[in-house]
Protein backbone atom coordinates (compact mmCIF):
# COMPACT_ATOMS: atom_id res chain seq x y z
CA UNK A 1 0.00 0.00 0.00
CA UNK A 2 2.84 2.34 0.88
CA UNK A 3 4.54 1.58 -2.44
CA UNK A 4 1.38 2.48 -4.42
CA UNK A 5 1.14 5.84 -2.63
CA UNK A 6 4.78 6.60 -3.53
CA UNK A 7 4.11 5.76 -7.17
CA UNK A 8 0.96 7.93 -7.25
CA UNK A 9 2.84 10.81 -5.58
CA UNK A 10 5.72 10.47 -8.05
CA UNK A 11 3.36 10.45 -11.06
CA UNK A 12 1.48 13.49 -9.70
CA UNK A 13 4.68 15.47 -9.12
CA UNK A 14 6.10 14.47 -12.51
CA UNK A 15 2.86 15.48 -14.24
CA UNK A 16 2.84 18.85 -12.44
CA UNK A 17 6.47 19.44 -13.44
CA UNK A 18 5.78 18.58 -17.10
CA UNK A 19 2.75 20.89 -17.13
CA UNK A 20 4.86 23.70 -15.65
CA UNK A 21 7.44 23.19 -18.40
CA UNK A 22 4.76 23.28 -21.12
CA UNK A 23 3.14 26.43 -19.71
CA UNK A 24 6.55 28.06 -19.29
CA UNK A 25 7.42 27.28 -22.91
CA UNK A 26 4.06 28.60 -24.15
CA UNK A 27 4.48 31.77 -22.12
CA UNK A 28 8.15 32.54 -22.86
CA UNK A 29 8.70 31.33 -26.44
CA UNK A 30 9.28 34.32 -28.80
CA UNK A 31 6.52 33.69 -31.36
CA UNK A 32 6.71 35.75 -34.57
CA UNK A 33 3.63 34.82 -36.63
CA UNK A 34 3.65 37.85 -38.95
CA UNK A 35 4.81 41.43 -39.45
CA UNK A 36 3.82 44.46 -41.46
CA UNK A 37 6.63 45.52 -43.78
CA UNK A 38 5.66 49.22 -43.65
CA UNK A 39 4.75 51.37 -40.67
CA UNK A 40 1.92 53.24 -42.42
CA UNK A 41 -0.37 51.68 -45.02
CA UNK A 42 -1.03 53.63 -48.18
CA UNK A 43 -4.68 54.57 -48.79
CA UNK A 44 -6.60 55.87 -51.75
CA UNK A 45 -8.50 58.01 -52.38
CA UNK A 46 -7.22 60.44 -49.75
CA UNK A 47 -10.54 62.34 -49.81
CA UNK A 48 -13.68 60.24 -49.51
CA UNK A 49 -17.38 60.59 -48.75
CA UNK A 50 -19.32 58.48 -46.24
CA UNK A 51 -20.75 55.37 -47.88
CA UNK A 52 -17.82 54.97 -50.29
CA UNK A 53 -14.99 52.43 -50.03
CA UNK A 54 -11.46 53.34 -49.03
CA UNK A 55 -8.67 51.05 -50.32
CA UNK A 56 -5.72 50.24 -48.06
CA UNK A 57 -2.54 48.73 -49.53
CA UNK A 58 -1.11 46.42 -46.86
CA UNK A 59 2.35 44.83 -47.30
CA UNK A 60 2.98 42.00 -44.85
CA UNK A 61 5.00 38.85 -44.23
CA UNK A 62 3.25 35.93 -42.55
CA UNK A 63 5.40 33.17 -41.07
CA UNK A 64 2.79 30.79 -39.64
CA UNK A 65 -0.39 29.16 -40.88
CA UNK A 66 -2.50 30.54 -38.01
CA UNK A 67 -5.67 32.51 -38.78
CA UNK A 68 -5.86 36.10 -37.54
CA UNK A 69 -8.53 38.26 -35.93
CA UNK A 70 -8.54 41.87 -37.10
CA UNK A 71 -9.79 44.92 -35.21
CA UNK A 72 -10.00 48.17 -37.16
CA UNK A 73 -10.63 51.61 -35.71
CA UNK A 74 -11.15 54.99 -37.33
CA UNK A 75 -9.17 57.47 -35.25
CA UNK A 76 -9.45 61.26 -35.18
CA UNK A 77 -9.97 63.01 -31.84
CA UNK A 78 -12.31 60.09 -31.02
CA UNK A 79 -12.15 56.38 -31.82
CA UNK A 80 -14.79 54.72 -34.02
CA UNK A 81 -14.62 50.91 -33.80
CA UNK A 82 -15.49 48.61 -36.70
CA UNK A 83 -16.71 45.03 -36.16
CA UNK A 84 -14.00 42.40 -35.63
CA UNK A 85 -13.43 39.90 -38.43
CA UNK A 86 -11.18 36.91 -39.12
CA UNK A 87 -8.84 36.24 -42.04
CA UNK A 88 -6.51 33.44 -43.03
CA UNK A 89 -4.07 34.97 -45.49
CA UNK A 90 -1.41 32.80 -47.15
CA UNK A 91 2.06 32.50 -45.65
CA UNK A 92 4.96 34.37 -47.21
CA UNK A 93 5.43 38.03 -48.11
CA UNK A 94 2.55 39.65 -49.98
CA UNK A 95 0.86 42.96 -50.63
CA UNK A 96 -2.92 42.97 -50.44
CA UNK A 97 -5.53 45.60 -51.20
CA UNK A 98 -8.31 45.81 -48.63
CA UNK A 99 -11.53 47.69 -49.25
CA UNK A 100 -12.84 49.48 -46.15
CA UNK A 101 -16.40 50.87 -46.24
CA UNK A 102 -16.68 54.32 -44.73
CA UNK A 103 -19.65 54.40 -42.32
CA UNK A 104 -22.34 57.00 -42.94
CA UNK A 105 -22.16 58.14 -39.33
CA UNK A 106 -18.54 59.34 -39.41
CA UNK A 107 -18.37 63.14 -39.31
CA UNK A 108 -16.18 65.01 -41.82
CA UNK A 109 -12.69 64.99 -40.34
CA UNK A 110 -9.15 63.76 -40.99
CA UNK A 111 -8.73 60.11 -39.92
CA UNK A 112 -6.26 57.25 -39.77
CA UNK A 113 -7.21 53.59 -39.53
CA UNK A 114 -5.57 51.62 -36.73
CA UNK A 115 -5.38 47.92 -37.50
CA UNK A 116 -4.68 45.40 -34.74
CA UNK A 117 -4.05 41.84 -35.92
CA UNK A 118 -4.27 39.16 -33.22
CA UNK A 119 -2.83 35.65 -33.56
CA UNK A 120 -3.72 33.03 -30.95
CA UNK A 121 -0.44 31.09 -30.92
CA UNK A 122 -1.32 28.68 -28.10
CA UNK A 123 -4.04 28.17 -25.47
CA UNK A 124 -2.64 30.82 -23.09
CA UNK A 125 -1.09 33.44 -25.36
CA UNK A 126 -2.03 35.89 -28.10
CA UNK A 127 0.35 37.98 -30.21
CA UNK A 128 -0.91 41.40 -31.34
CA UNK A 129 0.56 43.35 -34.25
CA UNK A 130 -0.52 46.95 -34.79
CA UNK A 131 -0.12 49.40 -37.66
CA UNK A 132 -1.80 52.55 -38.98
CA UNK A 133 -2.88 53.84 -42.35
CA UNK A 134 -1.87 57.14 -43.85
CA UNK A 135 -4.30 59.90 -43.00
CA UNK A 136 -7.33 60.55 -45.20
CA UNK A 137 -10.11 63.11 -45.19
CA UNK A 138 -13.83 62.34 -44.98
CA UNK A 139 -15.78 65.11 -46.70
CA UNK A 140 -19.47 66.04 -46.72
CA UNK A 141 -21.76 64.66 -49.36
CA UNK A 142 -22.35 61.03 -48.52
CA UNK A 143 -25.73 59.56 -49.32
CA UNK A 144 -27.96 58.73 -46.39
CA UNK A 145 -29.01 55.17 -45.71
ZAVEX-173657 format. One record per atom (N, C-alpha, C): chain; x, y, z negated. Coordinates in Angstrom, 3 decimals, padded with zeros to 6 digits. Layout:
<atoms>
A; X; Y; Z
...
</atoms>
This chain:
<atoms>
A; 000.821; -001.188; 000.000
A; 000.000; 000.000; 000.000
A; 000.870; 001.259; 000.000
A; 001.948; 001.201; -000.804
A; 002.839; 002.344; -000.878
A; 003.540; 002.580; 000.457
A; 003.870; 001.496; 001.156
A; 004.539; 001.584; 002.443
A; 003.622; 002.238; 003.493
A; 002.347; 001.914; 003.462
A; 001.381; 002.481; 004.420
A; 001.245; 003.980; 004.188
A; 001.233; 004.421; 002.920
A; 001.139; 005.844; 002.626
A; 002.379; 006.596; 003.114
A; 003.552; 005.982; 003.012
A; 004.777; 006.598; 003.533
A; 004.710; 006.735; 005.053
A; 004.226; 005.714; 005.701
A; 004.111; 005.757; 007.168
A; 003.109; 006.837; 007.589
A; 001.960; 006.912; 006.924
A; 000.956; 007.934; 007.250
A; 001.517; 009.334; 006.989
A; 002.230; 009.508; 005.891
A; 002.844; 010.807; 005.578
A; 003.883; 011.182; 006.632
A; 004.705; 010.221; 007.033
A; 005.724; 010.471; 008.046
A; 005.075; 010.870; 009.374
A; 004.047; 010.148; 009.796
A; 003.360; 010.455; 011.061
A; 002.703; 011.832; 010.993
A; 002.106; 012.173; 009.866
A; 001.477; 013.494; 009.697
A; 002.517; 014.606; 009.788
A; 003.627; 014.456; 009.082
A; 004.677; 015.474; 009.120
A; 005.310; 015.584; 010.508
A; 005.537; 014.458; 011.157
A; 006.103; 014.469; 012.505
A; 005.140; 015.148; 013.486
A; 003.859; 014.849; 013.375
A; 002.862; 015.484; 014.245
A; 002.813; 016.992; 014.017
A; 002.854; 017.416; 012.752
A; 002.841; 018.846; 012.441
A; 004.085; 019.528; 013.007
A; 005.236; 018.888; 012.905
A; 006.474; 019.445; 013.441
A; 006.410; 019.571; 014.961
A; 005.909; 018.543; 015.630
A; 005.781; 018.576; 017.096
A; 004.810; 019.678; 017.521
A; 003.694; 019.820; 016.811
A; 002.745; 020.892; 017.126
A; 003.372; 022.271; 016.919
A; 004.173; 022.431; 015.874
A; 004.859; 023.704; 015.651
A; 005.831; 023.998; 016.783
A; 006.525; 022.994; 017.273
A; 007.436; 023.185; 018.399
A; 006.675; 023.596; 019.657
A; 005.561; 022.943; 019.932
A; 004.762; 023.280; 021.117
A; 004.235; 024.703; 021.022
A; 003.655; 025.071; 019.880
A; 003.137; 026.429; 019.715
A; 004.256; 027.464; 019.785
A; 005.409; 027.154; 019.208
A; 006.552; 028.062; 019.292
A; 007.000; 028.262; 020.729
A; 007.054; 027.182; 021.503
A; 007.417; 027.283; 022.914
A; 006.397; 028.124; 023.671
A; 005.107; 027.830; 023.471
A; 004.059; 028.598; 024.151
A; 004.146; 030.080; 023.811
A; 004.452; 030.384; 022.572
A; 004.479; 031.768; 022.124
A; 005.735; 032.510; 022.588
A; 006.887; 031.864; 022.608
A; 008.151; 032.535; 022.859
A; 008.666; 032.440; 024.294
A; 008.174; 031.503; 025.086
A; 008.701; 031.326; 026.445
A; 008.443; 032.582; 027.284
A; 009.447; 033.084; 028.012
A; 009.282; 034.320; 028.799
A; 008.596; 034.063; 030.145
A; 007.283; 033.926; 030.133
A; 006.525; 033.691; 031.358
A; 006.617; 034.912; 032.270
A; 006.674; 034.671; 033.569
A; 006.709; 035.747; 034.567
A; 005.846; 035.309; 035.754
A; 004.508; 035.354; 035.589
A; 003.631; 034.817; 036.634
A; 003.566; 035.656; 037.896
A; 003.760; 036.981; 037.780
A; 003.654; 037.854; 038.951
A; 004.207; 039.225; 038.607
A; 004.400; 040.045; 039.644
A; 004.806; 041.430; 039.449
A; 004.340; 042.255; 040.643
A; 004.098; 043.534; 040.385
A; 003.820; 044.464; 041.464
A; 005.161; 044.990; 041.948
A; 005.342; 045.083; 043.252
A; 006.632; 045.517; 043.779
A; 006.728; 047.031; 043.935
A; 005.638; 047.757; 043.678
A; 005.660; 049.222; 043.654
A; 004.942; 049.696; 042.400
A; 005.371; 050.830; 041.872
A; 004.749; 051.365; 040.667
A; 003.366; 051.944; 040.936
A; 003.201; 052.622; 042.068
A; 001.921; 053.235; 042.418
A; 001.437; 052.697; 043.763
A; 000.207; 052.188; 043.784
A; -000.369; 051.679; 045.021
A; -000.742; 052.837; 045.931
A; -000.566; 052.649; 047.217
A; -001.025; 053.634; 048.181
A; -002.531; 053.473; 048.362
A; -003.234; 054.602; 048.566
A; -004.675; 054.574; 048.791
A; -005.012; 055.416; 050.015
A; -006.060; 055.020; 050.686
A; -006.598; 055.868; 051.751
A; -008.084; 055.611; 051.872
A; -008.874; 056.601; 052.216
A; -008.495; 058.009; 052.376
A; -008.214; 058.639; 051.015
A; -007.525; 059.774; 051.017
A; -007.215; 060.438; 049.748
A; -008.348; 061.349; 049.294
A; -009.303; 061.642; 050.186
A; -010.543; 062.339; 049.813
A; -011.700; 061.453; 050.211
A; -012.615; 061.211; 049.268
A; -013.676; 060.243; 049.515
A; -014.949; 060.682; 048.806
A; -016.079; 060.255; 049.342
A; -017.377; 060.587; 048.755
A; -017.895; 059.375; 047.977
A; -018.710; 059.620; 046.951
A; -019.321; 058.484; 046.242
A; -020.133; 057.617; 047.205
A; -020.052; 056.314; 047.015
A; -020.749; 055.372; 047.882
A; -019.878; 054.832; 049.000
A; -018.740; 055.459; 049.262
A; -017.824; 054.970; 050.285
A; -016.816; 054.006; 049.657
A; -016.007; 053.366; 050.506
A; -014.994; 052.425; 050.028
A; -013.604; 053.019; 050.147
A; -012.855; 052.934; 049.070
A; -011.457; 053.336; 049.030
A; -010.629; 052.085; 049.293
A; -009.553; 052.197; 050.053
A; -008.675; 051.054; 050.316
A; -007.361; 051.246; 049.573
A; -007.002; 050.242; 048.771
A; -005.722; 050.237; 048.065
A; -004.802; 049.234; 048.754
A; -003.554; 049.614; 048.961
A; -002.545; 048.728; 049.529
A; -001.677; 048.266; 048.366
A; -001.754; 046.951; 048.063
A; -001.108; 046.415; 046.859
A; -000.011; 045.416; 047.244
A; 001.259; 045.791; 047.086
A; 002.346; 044.832; 047.298
A; 002.649; 044.096; 045.992
A; 002.749; 042.779; 046.069
A; 002.984; 041.995; 044.855
A; 003.783; 040.756; 045.178
A; 004.372; 040.178; 044.158
A; 004.997; 038.854; 044.234
A; 004.378; 038.007; 043.133
A; 003.868; 036.852; 043.515
A; 003.251; 035.931; 042.551
A; 004.107; 034.675; 042.488
A; 004.475; 034.276; 041.267
A; 005.405; 033.172; 041.070
A; 004.748; 031.908; 040.527
A; 003.470; 031.976; 040.177
A; 002.793; 030.790; 039.645
A; 001.467; 030.603; 040.370
A; 000.879; 029.455; 040.201
A; -000.387; 029.161; 040.879
A; -001.596; 029.481; 040.002
A; -001.404; 030.217; 038.932
A; -002.496; 030.539; 038.012
A; -003.447; 031.572; 038.617
A; -004.750; 031.449; 038.361
A; -005.672; 032.508; 038.775
A; -005.528; 033.719; 037.844
A; -005.984; 034.867; 038.321
A; -005.861; 036.102; 037.540
A; -007.231; 036.726; 037.321
A; -007.348; 037.450; 036.219
A; -008.530; 038.259; 035.933
A; -008.108; 039.711; 036.080
A; -008.913; 040.491; 036.816
A; -008.541; 041.874; 037.101
A; -009.543; 042.833; 036.485
A; -009.010; 043.810; 035.752
A; -009.789; 044.921; 035.206
A; -009.353; 046.180; 035.939
A; -010.314; 046.906; 036.493
A; -010.000; 048.167; 037.161
A; -010.728; 049.297; 036.458
A; -010.049; 050.431; 036.361
A; -010.629; 051.610; 035.714
A; -010.332; 052.841; 036.569
A; -011.343; 053.683; 036.728
A; -011.145; 054.995; 037.329
A; -010.765; 055.933; 036.187
A; -009.644; 056.629; 036.333
A; -009.172; 057.474; 035.246
A; -009.032; 058.912; 035.734
A; -009.709; 059.834; 035.055
A; -009.451; 061.264; 035.178
A; -009.262; 061.736; 033.742
A; -010.048; 062.662; 033.251
A; -009.969; 063.007; 031.835
A; -010.729; 061.986; 030.995
A; -011.595; 061.201; 031.644
A; -012.312; 060.095; 031.017
A; -011.960; 058.798; 031.742
A; -012.397; 057.677; 031.201
A; -012.146; 056.375; 031.823
A; -013.483; 055.760; 032.224
A; -013.591; 055.386; 033.500
A; -014.786; 054.716; 034.015
A; -014.396; 053.285; 034.357
A; -015.012; 052.319; 033.687
A; -014.620; 050.914; 033.800
A; -015.463; 050.209; 034.852
A; -014.796; 049.455; 035.727
A; -015.487; 048.609; 036.699
A; -015.638; 047.209; 036.112
A; -016.573; 046.406; 036.644
A; -016.710; 045.027; 036.156
A; -015.441; 044.204; 036.412
A; -015.150; 043.301; 035.505
A; -014.004; 042.404; 035.630
A; -014.301; 041.342; 036.691
A; -013.264; 040.961; 037.447
A; -013.432; 039.902; 038.434
A; -012.173; 039.042; 038.469
A; -012.297; 037.855; 039.048
A; -011.183; 036.914; 039.121
A; -010.712; 036.736; 040.558
A; -009.424; 036.505; 040.724
A; -008.839; 036.235; 042.037
A; -007.823; 035.118; 041.893
A; -007.547; 034.462; 043.004
A; -006.507; 033.439; 043.035
A; -005.707; 033.628; 044.316
A; -004.872; 034.661; 044.312
A; -004.068; 034.974; 045.488
A; -002.970; 033.938; 045.675
A; -002.461; 033.795; 046.896
A; -001.408; 032.803; 047.148
A; -000.081; 033.215; 046.498
A; 000.743; 032.223; 046.217
A; 002.061; 032.497; 045.646
A; 002.971; 033.076; 046.723
A; 004.031; 033.726; 046.284
A; 004.957; 034.375; 047.209
A; 004.766; 035.873; 047.177
A; 005.519; 036.566; 048.030
A; 005.429; 038.025; 048.107
A; 004.539; 038.417; 049.274
A; 003.539; 039.248; 048.986
A; 002.549; 039.650; 049.980
A; 002.159; 041.092; 049.758
A; 001.510; 041.666; 050.760
A; 000.864; 042.964; 050.634
A; -000.585; 042.773; 051.036
A; -001.504; 043.129; 050.149
A; -002.925; 042.968; 050.441
A; -003.603; 044.334; 050.445
A; -004.700; 044.404; 051.189
A; -005.531; 045.605; 051.199
A; -006.824; 045.265; 050.479
A; -007.143; 046.047; 049.464
A; -008.313; 045.808; 048.634
A; -009.272; 046.977; 048.801
A; -010.506; 046.669; 049.117
A; -011.530; 047.693; 049.252
A; -012.226; 047.896; 047.911
A; -012.246; 049.144; 047.444
A; -012.842; 049.477; 046.150
A; -014.025; 050.411; 046.388
A; -015.253; 049.963; 046.084
A; -016.402; 050.865; 046.245
A; -016.376; 051.973; 045.195
A; -016.643; 053.183; 045.641
A; -016.679; 054.324; 044.735
A; -018.105; 054.450; 044.195
A; -018.297; 054.321; 042.889
A; -019.647; 054.396; 042.323
A; -020.283; 055.768; 042.558
A; -021.602; 055.756; 042.735
A; -022.342; 057.000; 042.943
A; -022.281; 057.907; 041.716
A; -022.114; 057.347; 040.548
A; -022.159; 058.139; 039.326
A; -020.875; 058.872; 038.978
A; -019.789; 058.652; 039.743
A; -018.537; 059.336; 039.412
A; -018.610; 060.798; 039.845
A; -018.339; 061.726; 038.938
A; -018.371; 063.140; 039.307
A; -017.169; 063.510; 040.185
A; -017.318; 064.548; 041.003
A; -016.183; 065.008; 041.818
A; -015.006; 065.393; 040.926
A; -013.872; 064.800; 041.186
A; -012.690; 064.994; 040.339
A; -011.535; 064.279; 041.015
A; -010.324; 064.503; 040.515
A; -009.147; 063.763; 040.988
A; -008.972; 062.552; 040.069
A; -008.798; 061.362; 040.671
A; -008.725; 060.108; 039.918
A; -007.499; 059.303; 040.308
A; -007.140; 058.370; 039.437
A; -006.257; 057.252; 039.771
A; -006.993; 055.986; 039.335
A; -006.649; 054.873; 039.947
A; -007.210; 053.587; 039.528
A; -006.130; 052.833; 038.762
A; -006.458; 052.450; 037.538
A; -005.573; 051.618; 036.733
A; -006.017; 050.176; 036.937
A; -005.062; 049.325; 037.286
A; -005.380; 047.915; 037.503
A; -004.586; 047.078; 036.514
A; -005.317; 046.290; 035.715
A; -004.684; 045.398; 034.744
A; -004.981; 043.967; 035.177
A; -003.925; 043.233; 035.481
A; -004.051; 041.840; 035.919
A; -003.629; 040.951; 034.759
A; -004.513; 040.028; 034.376
A; -004.265; 039.160; 033.223
A; -004.142; 037.713; 033.682
A; -003.049; 037.079; 033.294
A; -002.833; 035.654; 033.560
A; -002.865; 034.911; 032.233
A; -003.691; 033.893; 032.147
A; -003.721; 033.032; 030.954
A; -002.734; 031.899; 031.210
A; -001.538; 032.015; 030.609
A; -000.444; 031.093; 030.919
A; -000.465; 029.824; 030.078
A; -001.146; 029.867; 028.937
A; -001.316; 028.676; 028.103
A; -002.480; 028.943; 027.154
A; -002.857; 027.975; 026.325
A; -004.038; 028.170; 025.474
A; -003.943; 029.297; 024.446
A; -002.740; 029.782; 024.132
A; -002.638; 030.815; 023.092
A; -002.060; 032.134; 023.596
A; -001.779; 032.245; 024.900
A; -001.087; 033.442; 025.365
A; -001.589; 033.914; 026.723
A; -001.692; 035.246; 026.842
A; -002.032; 035.889; 028.104
A; -000.925; 036.885; 028.445
A; -000.614; 037.000; 029.731
A; 000.354; 037.979; 030.207
A; -000.417; 039.029; 031.006
A; -000.221; 040.303; 030.653
A; -000.906; 041.404; 031.341
A; 000.111; 042.216; 032.126
A; -000.274; 042.535; 033.373
A; 000.559; 043.345; 034.251
A; -000.282; 044.549; 034.654
A; 000.273; 045.751; 034.521
A; -000.517; 046.949; 034.792
A; 000.185; 047.824; 035.823
A; -000.627; 048.430; 036.692
A; -000.118; 049.402; 037.663
A; -001.230; 050.391; 037.986
A; -000.853; 051.491; 038.636
A; -001.803; 052.547; 038.979
A; -001.760; 052.826; 040.477
A; -002.850; 053.393; 040.960
A; -002.884; 053.838; 042.345
A; -002.349; 055.262; 042.423
A; -002.112; 055.721; 043.645
A; -001.866; 057.140; 043.846
A; -003.161; 057.871; 043.527
A; -003.083; 059.159; 043.312
A; -004.303; 059.896; 043.003
A; -005.115; 060.137; 044.276
A; -006.412; 060.256; 044.104
A; -007.332; 060.551; 045.197
A; -008.430; 061.449; 044.662
A; -009.093; 062.134; 045.558
A; -010.113; 063.112; 045.191
A; -011.491; 062.592; 045.601
A; -012.429; 062.618; 044.651
A; -013.828; 062.342; 044.982
A; -014.485; 063.703; 045.194
A; -015.138; 063.840; 046.336
A; -015.776; 065.113; 046.698
A; -017.288; 064.948; 046.718
A; -018.010; 066.052; 046.657
A; -019.466; 066.038; 046.720
A; -019.934; 065.496; 048.061
A; -021.173; 065.035; 048.087
A; -021.757; 064.665; 049.361
A; -022.104; 063.219; 049.488
A; -021.963; 062.435; 048.441
A; -022.348; 061.027; 048.515
A; -023.836; 060.871; 048.570
A; -024.293; 059.842; 049.262
A; -025.729; 059.559; 049.315
A; -026.187; 059.061; 047.955
A; -027.435; 059.259; 047.653
A; -027.960; 058.727; 046.387
A; -028.515; 057.343; 046.640
A; -028.517; 056.545; 045.581
A; -029.014; 055.174; 045.712
A; -030.501; 055.137; 045.872
</atoms>
